Amino acid sequence: MKRIFRLILTVLAVLVLILVSQVSALALSKRLWGQTSEGTAAAISQNDWNTSTYVLVTRSDYFTDALAGVSLAYKFFDHSSQVEDAPAPILLTERTRLSPETKIEIQRLQAKIIIILGGPGAITPEVESELRQIQGVGEVQRIWAQNSAGTARDIFERMRIYSDFIGISRPDTAVIATLVNFQDALAASSPAAANNMPILLTEPDSIPAETLQALSDGQIKKIIIVGGDAVVSKSVENDLKNRGYSVIARLAGQTEYDPAIAVANANQNFNFDYTTAYIARGDWFTDALAGGASASGCAPGVASLRVLRFSTTTDFERPWLKFCRTWPDSTVRCRESGLRPVPWRVLSAVSFVSVMRFR
C-alpha cells in the first residue's frame, strides 16, 4: 500500500513539473485579440504595422468577398512596418456602419488609400462615405462583382496589374478552393499570397464562368486544390485537367480542419520558413482573415483551431501534434487570435510541442 502511495506521489510530482514547463513555454506565445472581430483585426494591425499607405476593408459578418483578399494585400509592401516586406493590413467593418475600431486604426496607420472588398450591398455607400471623410485618406477604391467567384477574379486582375507595376513575374499557379465555406481558402491564404498565387473559387461540382475566365486571362498553368472531394469534386478536378491545367497537388483531409494541416505540410508547394505558426479559431472567419495578411509577411500559414466543437483527443490534439512535429528543428512561436478561451487540453498540446522545440 505504501509503495502504491509513493508511486502516486511520484507521478503527481512529475506531472506538476511538466505543467510548470508547459506554462513557461506558453509565455513565449502571443495572443492578438479584441472585444470584437473588428477589434481583433485592429490588434493584429497594431502588432505588425507602424504605418501603411494601403488598407483593405471588408465586412465582418460574411466571408465571401474576403476569401481572395490576402493575396492582394501581400502586393502592398510597406517597409516602415515592423515586419519586413509587410503586406497591407486587412480591417473589418459592419455592413452599414464604419466600425469605430477600424476608423481609429486607419487614422493610426495614416492610411492614404482604402480598398473595399465587396459591393454596395456588402458594405454600403454610407460606410464608403465615412471612410472618405477620415483625415489623410485621399482615395477609396472598391473591388467587387456580382458573386464571390467574380470578386476573386477581379482581385486576381488587380494582382496582375500590381505585379507589372512593381516589376515581378505574373502568377502562373493558382489555388482553387470552395466558395461554400471559408476554412480551406483562408488556410491557404497566407502561403498563397507569399508565393504570388491568387485564390480562385469554385462550386463543389462545377467551375463558375468567372473562375474559368480568371484562369484563362491570367494565363495560369498550374493549380493547387485545397479541400476534399466533397467541396471540390473529382469532376471539377478532371474538368481543370481536361482544359489543360496541371493539378500539382490536392491538400485535403477528413474534416474541415485537416486542409490547414495539409497546407502546413506542403513545403514543396509553398516554401515555408517554419519560424512562426498563427492559430485562429476554425468556426468563424474574421480572425484568420485578418491574421492571414500578417502571416503572409513571413509565410507560415494559418492553422485552424477548434475551440468550440471538440470533444475527443482526435478532434484537436492529434492534428495539432502532427502539424507541429513536421516542422524542421527550429524555433516555433504560436500566435493566437480570438477572444474565446482555449481549453486546457489544447494548451497542453501546444505547450508540449513548445517545450520540445525551445530547449
C-alpha positions in Angstrom: 0.0 0.0 0.0 2.8 2.4 0.9 4.6 1.6 -2.4 1.4 2.5 -4.3 1.0 5.7 -2.4 4.7 6.7 -3.1 4.2 5.8 -6.7 1.1 8.1 -6.9 3.1 10.9 -5.3 5.9 10.5 -7.7 3.6 10.6 -10.7 1.9 13.7 -9.4 5.2 15.4 -8.8 6.3 14.6 -12.4 3.0 16.0 -13.7 3.4 19.2 -11.8 6.9 19.7 -13.2 5.6 19.1 -16.7 2.8 21.5 -16.2 5.2 24.2 -14.9 7.3 23.7 -18.0 4.3 23.9 -20.2 3.1 27.2 -18.6 6.7 28.6 -19.1 6.7 27.6 -22.7 3.3 29.2 -23.3 4.7 32.5 -22.1 6.6 32.6 -25.4 3.3 32.6 -27.3 1.4 35.8 -28.1 -2.3 36.4 -28.2 -3.7 39.1 -30.5 -7.3 39.9 -29.7 -10.0 42.5 -29.2 -13.5 42.7 -27.7 -15.0 42.3 -31.3 -13.9 40.9 -34.6 -13.1 44.4 -35.7 -11.1 44.9 -32.6 -9.1 41.7 -33.2 -8.3 42.8 -36.7 -7.1 46.2 -35.3 -5.0 44.5 -32.7 -3.3 42.4 -35.4 -2.6 45.6 -37.4 -1.2 47.3 -34.3 1.1 44.4 -33.7 2.7 44.4 -37.1 2.3 47.8 -38.7 3.5 51.2 -37.7 2.0 52.9 -40.8 0.6 51.6 -44.0 -0.3 53.6 -47.1 -2.9 51.0 -48.2 -5.6 49.3 -46.1 -8.1 46.7 -47.2 -11.5 46.8 -45.6 -14.1 44.1 -45.8 -17.3 43.2 -43.9 -17.1 41.4 -40.6 -20.3 39.3 -40.8 -19.9 37.3 -44.1 -16.8 35.8 -45.7 -17.4 35.6 -49.5 -15.8 38.8 -50.7 -12.8 38.5 -48.4 -11.6 35.0 -49.3 -9.2 36.0 -52.0 -8.2 39.3 -50.3 -5.0 38.2 -48.6 -3.2 37.6 -51.9 -3.9 41.2 -52.9 -2.9 42.6 -49.5 0.5 41.0 -49.9 1.2 43.1 -53.0 1.3 46.3 -51.0 4.8 46.4 -49.3 5.4 48.9 -46.6 9.0 49.0 -45.4 8.2 51.2 -42.4 6.4 48.2 -40.9 7.8 46.1 -38.0 7.5 43.1 -40.4 9.9 43.3 -43.4 8.1 43.5 -46.6 4.7 43.5 -44.8 1.5 43.4 -46.8 -1.3 45.8 -46.3 -3.4 45.1 -43.2 -7.0 43.9 -43.6 -9.5 45.6 -41.3 -13.2 44.8 -40.8 -16.3 46.8 -40.6 -20.0 46.4 -40.1 -22.1 46.4 -43.3 -24.0 49.7 -42.7 -21.7 51.5 -40.2 -18.0 52.0 -40.1 -16.7 50.2 -37.0 -15.1 52.6 -34.6 -12.1 50.3 -34.0 -11.4 50.3 -37.7 -11.7 54.1 -38.1 -9.2 54.6 -35.2 -6.8 52.1 -36.7 -6.9 53.7 -40.1 -6.1 57.0 -38.5 -3.2 55.5 -36.6 -1.8 53.9 -39.7 -2.0 57.2 -41.5 -3.5 55.3 -44.5 -4.0 57.2 -47.7 -5.7 54.6 -49.9 -8.5 52.4 -48.8 -9.6 49.4 -50.9 -13.1 48.0 -50.1 -13.6 44.3 -50.9 -17.3 43.9 -51.7 -20.0 45.8 -53.4 -22.5 48.3 -52.1 -24.7 45.5 -50.9 -21.9 44.1 -48.8 -20.5 47.5 -47.5 -22.9 50.3 -48.0 -22.2 53.7 -49.7 -22.6 55.3 -46.3 -19.6 53.3 -44.9 -17.7 54.3 -48.0 -18.5 57.9 -47.4 -17.3 57.6 -43.7 -14.0 56.2 -45.0 -13.6 59.1 -47.4 -14.0 61.5 -44.5 -11.2 60.1 -42.4 -8.4 62.7 -42.3 -5.5 61.7 -44.5 -7.4 59.3 -46.7 -7.2 60.5 -50.3 -8.8 57.7 -52.2 -11.3 54.9 -51.6 -11.5 52.1 -54.2 -13.9 49.2 -54.4 -13.3 45.7 -55.8 -16.4 43.7 -56.3 -18.5 41.6 -58.7 -22.0 40.0 -58.7 -20.7 36.9 -56.8 -17.7 35.7 -54.8 -16.1 34.0 -57.8 -16.3 37.2 -59.7 -14.8 39.2 -56.8 -11.9 36.7 -56.6 -11.4 37.1 -60.4 -11.3 40.9 -60.1 -8.9 40.6 -57.2 -6.6 38.4 -59.3 -6.8 41.0 -62.1 -5.7 43.7 -59.6 -2.8 41.4 -58.5 -1.6 41.1 -62.1 -1.7 44.9 -62.5 0.4 45.4 -59.4 2.8 42.6 -60.4 3.5 44.6 -63.6 3.8 47.8 -61.6 6.3 46.5 -59.1 8.2 44.5 -61.7 7.7 40.9 -60.6 6.5 38.0 -62.6 2.8 37.4 -63.0 1.4 34.4 -61.2 1.5 31.1 -63.1 0.0 29.0 -60.2 -3.4 29.4 -58.6 -5.1 28.0 -55.6 -8.6 26.7 -56.1 -10.9 26.4 -53.1 -14.6 26.1 -52.5 -16.8 29.2 -52.2 -19.2 27.3 -50.0 -17.1 27.7 -46.8 -14.1 29.7 -45.7 -11.7 27.3 -43.9 -9.9 26.0 -47.0 -9.3 29.3 -48.7 -8.2 31.0 -45.6 -5.9 28.2 -44.5 -4.1 28.6 -47.8 -4.3 32.4 -47.9 -1.0 33.5 -46.4 1.3 30.9 -48.1 -0.5 31.5 -51.4 0.0 35.3 -51.0 3.6 35.0 -50.1 4.2 32.8 -53.2 2.3 35.2 -55.6 -0.6 32.8 -56.1 -4.2 34.0 -56.4 -7.0 32.2 -54.7 -9.9 31.4 -57.1 -13.2 29.9 -56.1 -15.4 27.1 -57.3 -18.7 25.4 -56.7 -18.4 21.8 -55.4 -19.5 20.3 -58.7 -18.9 22.9 -61.4 -16.4 25.7 -62.1 -18.0 29.2 -62.3 -17.6 31.1 -65.5 -15.8 33.9 -63.6 -13.1 31.4 -62.4 -12.6 29.9 -65.8 -12.2 33.5 -67.2 -9.6 34.3 -64.5 -7.6 31.2 -65.2 -7.6 31.9 -69.0 -7.0 35.7 -68.8 -4.3 35.2 -66.1 -2.5 32.5 -68.2 -2.4 30.1 -65.2 -0.6 26.9 -65.9 -0.6 25.0 -62.5 -3.3 24.6 -59.9 -3.3 23.6 -56.2 -6.7 22.4 -55.0 -7.4 22.9 -51.3 -10.2 20.8 -49.9 -11.5 17.3 -50.3 -13.9 15.8 -52.9 -17.0 16.9 -51.0 -16.2 20.6 -51.6 -14.1 20.4 -54.8 -15.3 17.3 -56.6 -13.3 14.9 -58.8 -15.4 16.2 -61.7 -14.1 19.7 -61.1 -10.5 18.4 -60.9 -11.0 16.4 -64.1 -12.5 19.4 -65.8 -9.4 21.5 -65.0 -7.1 18.8 -66.3 -9.2 18.5 -69.5 -8.8 22.2 -70.0 -5.0 21.8 -70.0 -4.2 22.9 -66.4 -1.7 20.9 -64.4 -3.2 20.0 -60.9 0.0 19.7 -59.0 -1.5 19.0 -55.6 -4.7 18.4 -53.6 -4.4 19.4 -50.0 -7.3 17.9 -48.0 -8.3 15.7 -45.1 -11.2 14.1 -43.3 -12.5 17.3 -41.6 -12.7 21.0 -42.4 -9.7 21.5 -40.2 -7.4 19.0 -41.9 -6.7 21.1 -45.0 -4.8 23.6 -42.8 -2.6 20.7 -41.6 -2.1 19.6 -45.2 -1.2 23.2 -46.3 1.3 23.5 -43.4 3.0 20.2 -44.5 3.1 21.3 -48.2 6.5 22.9 -48.1 7.2 21.7 -51.6 4.4 23.9 -52.8 4.7 27.0 -50.6 8.3 27.3 -49.4 7.6 27.9 -45.7 10.2 29.3 -43.4 8.6 27.5 -40.4 9.5 30.0 -37.8 6.0 31.1 -36.7 2.6 29.4 -36.6 -0.5 31.6 -36.4 -3.5 29.9 -34.8 -7.1 31.1 -35.3 -10.5 29.6 -34.5 -11.8 27.4 -37.2 -15.6 28.0 -36.9 -15.6 31.7 -37.8 -13.6 33.5 -40.5 -12.6 37.0 -39.3 -9.6 36.3 -37.1 -8.0 34.0 -39.7 -8.7 36.6 -42.5 -7.0 39.5 -40.6 -4.3 37.2 -39.4 -3.6 35.9 -42.9 -2.4 39.3 -44.1 0.0 39.5 -41.1 1.1 35.8 -41.6 1.9 36.2 -45.3 4.7 38.6 -44.3 6.6 35.5 -43.0 4.7 32.9 -44.9 4.0 30.5 -42.0 0.4 29.7 -42.8 -2.7 30.0 -40.6 -3.8 26.8 -38.7 -7.4 26.4 -37.9 -8.0 25.8 -34.3 -11.1 24.0 -33.0 -12.1 25.9 -29.8 -15.8 25.3 -29.6 -16.7 21.9 -31.1 -14.1 19.4 -29.9 -14.9 16.5 -27.6 -12.2 13.9 -28.0 -8.4 13.9 -28.4 -8.7 13.2 -32.1 -10.6 16.4 -32.6 -7.7 18.7 -31.9 -4.7 17.3 -30.1 -3.7 14.7 -32.7 -3.9 17.0 -35.8 -2.0 19.7 -33.8 0.8 17.4 -32.8 1.1 16.2 -36.4 1.1 19.8 -37.5 3.9 20.8 -35.2 6.1 17.7 -35.3 6.5 18.1 -39.0 8.3 21.5 -38.6 12.1 21.3 -39.0 14.1 21.7 -35.8 13.9 25.5 -35.4 12.2 27.9 -33.1 8.5 27.7 -33.1 6.3 30.5 -31.9 2.5 30.4 -31.8 0.3 33.5 -32.2 -3.3 33.0 -31.1 -6.1 35.1 -32.5 -9.5 35.3 -30.9 -11.3 36.1 -27.7 -12.8 32.7 -26.8 -10.9 30.7 -24.2 -8.8 27.7 -25.4 -9.4 24.5 -23.3 -6.5 23.3 -21.1 -6.2 20.2 -23.2 -5.5 22.3 -26.2 -3.0 24.5 -24.4 -1.3 21.4 -23.2 -0.9 20.1 -26.7 0.6 23.5 -27.8 2.9 23.8 -24.9 4.1 20.2 -25.1 5.4 20.9 -28.6 6.9 24.2 -27.5 8.9 22.6 -24.7 10.4 20.2 -27.2 11.3 22.9 -29.6 12.6 25.7 -27.4 15.0 23.5 -25.4 
